Amino acid sequence: MTETPHLTFDPEAPGLSIGNLVVPNGADYGALSLPVFNLNKGEGPRLLITGGCHGNELEGPIVARRVIEWLPKAQTCGRVIIVPVLNPLALQACTRNTPIDGLNLNRVFPGRADGTVTERIADAVSGLLLPMVDTVFDLHSFGPTWDFPPAATTHPVADRDLMARTVRMADAFKLPATLLWEHDDTPGMFDTFAQTQGKVFICAEFGGGTVTSEALAIYEAGVRNALVALGLVQGESDYPTFRQRKSGQTLETLASDKLKSPAQGIFEPRCSVLDRIKQGDLIGILHPLVSLSTHSIHIRAPTTSIVCAIRSGLHVDRDEELALLARPLKG
Amino acid sequence: MTETPHLTFDPEAPGLSIGNLVVPNGADYGALSLPVFNLNKGEGPRLLITGGCHGNELEGPIVARRVIEWLPKAQTCGRVIIVPVLNPLALQACTRNTPIDGLNLNRVFPGRADGTVTERIADAVSGLLLPMVDTVFDLHSFGPTWDFPPAATTHPVADRDLMARTVRMADAFKLPATLLWEHDDTPGMFDTFAQTQGKVFICAEFGGGTVTSEALAIYEAGVRNALVALGLVQGESDYPTFRQRKSGQTLETLASDKLKSPAQGIFEPRCSVLDRIKQGDLIGILHPLVSLSTHSIHIRAPTTSIVCAIRSGLHVDRDEELALLARPLKG
């Protein structure tokens, strides 16, 4: 008997349903049961919130769990489906990719029903959950070796109307940064596929490094702001406080805005995220590991810009990314 | 011909010497040349500063490089030897332990001349550098999956006079925390061995997570404060600003102050480092991964204490450490 992806509850039933999305077994691994929260309050916006696409980005699963705590009392209309952990295998291994097949879940969409376990997860999400909603919030983080501000991001979308609606939705998170991010490695991404289906898709990139209680409070506030903007939840929205400021800005970064390391060495960051820098300002220093008499290399800003992401102090190889620069998005 | 550990310069020569500590080759790996800075200004305190004992703790190597920039003009007397990277093999691999032999350099002191490469590094440091100094600052960090305040730490020392001098030296860093840390895994540590030789040994535990420019500035200020206190550098010392405060406190944590996870799950931190908590206060929440209908476990403070370290939001196994509590050290 061939099993197909299915939900263990009726998603059309009114009110709250708690159950699982069953991803069928395959040649490489058994079936997975992904816990799903489904709150159906009738007519209104239809939203899917996902976390844990990458197993070493825990902000999403935790923020999803926090939203699940208060949403049943707060949601006034519409449908919200929440899957806190899309990839439990990667999460348990604390790895970006799935350890079973080595695949990055965010590069195999829309997946394959007869594929490896990562492809089967993508297939179940694409085929079952995505058609039920108009909007997706996929909660990521920038990774453990970067500093990055809490941000709602999107890649450029060819459909100009969808692009405009997507940027408006991203801005509604009221996070310190909204980022239009030109990326050169987009095939198979969840957002790329969802956009072909006409969905508004926001990828929240929630910082990087240590996941602290302060950071989680900011991220939760961002998601709540977006729920208010959609009309799913009533209330006021406000900018959360990030590094003593309550503000947000909409930025654009191009594929050419990546600063790469000119050599191997120890990278010392010399600026902070959201710093405004002028051409020639010091971004960081690359210290050679092998000698104290060889001069360190000063990494300077090629142009006036805003520091969108900066690498943690760590040993880097030549051509590894050190920083991502950005500038205000022209309206 | 059997090579022995040696320096490529005369450490007794007055003034600045830049060279290497040569760790001889062995059965498992070739010779290593560790870059060494040696500044000999005659009579006075004799200090060794080391970083990069663990390869995934980059604060130490970077702060050491920064001190090397200004020390030649600032040091007025005595001897300072700086080895920014004790374990280049682990640093290049971004791992705590040496990839060649799997050993933790901070558990093999005093090392063995005929041992594996990690043991040979320890042997060279113990035999050649340690006898030249009275005081050691070994610059570590708490590791990438924790939040921890910048702190100068020591384990308890049996010799009460040495203990008192060590705590005074640690306090002189004027970091947010000075920590007397009872640890149940001390054999083979660099500090344990150095203390048997009568040295004052401070282990700076510089935070955890992303290594940012703000954090590095705090750490550099702490080392400078300690150099001023030793009389090697002239100037004023002051508490650096950490999370909007300029203050320090001397804390004690016992082996029994570790909070361990009661189950497997996603840990959500609910408090911050240096928070004062009362018995029953919420420290964090453990969310089961497998179901949304199973209740999350609230982790509460067993006693009135100060949060000294708290785990990052991440997936943990049963009995993994979640937090380290502390209390003011009784004078």
Interface residues (C-beta under 8 A of the other chain):
Chain A: I18 S33 P35 V36 F37 G55 N56 L58 E59 P61 I62 R65 R66 I68 P84 V85 P88 L91 Q92 C94 P144 T145 W146 D147 G208 G209 T210 V211 T212 S213 E214 L216 Q244 I266 E268 P269 R270 C271 S272 H287 L289 V290 S291 L292 S293 S296 I310 S312 G313 L314 H315
Chain B: I18 S33 P35 V36 F37 G55 L58 E59 P61 I62 R65 R66 I68 P84 V85 P88 L91 Q92 C94 P144 T145 W146 D147 G208 G209 T210 V211 T212 S213 E214 L216 Q244 I266 E268 P269 R270 C271 S272 H287 L289 V290 S291 L292 S293 S296 I310 S312 G313 L314 H315
